[in-house]
């Protein structure tokens, strides 16, 4: 099979290969250079969501200040749930 770069440097992976490798829109591909070759490899890690005690839990590594985000979310939920936080 052959394909060509478009003017923006993009490559179209033929449909047959996308189907065989189960490549969906949004699939992350790792790009590596190997001599005069370019290797594209799907990044298929373990899912970051797992079920613990019947609850869906994130199991990955945080990329930002998670404690601040959790605190902000709690405050917003308390405002919504509190009878004093609702406008009458």
Secondary structure, 3 states (H helix, E strand, C coil): CCCCECCCCCECCCHHHHHHCCCCCCCCEEEEEECCEEEEEECCCCCCEEEECCEEEECCCCCCCHHHHHHHHHHHHHHHHCCCCCCC
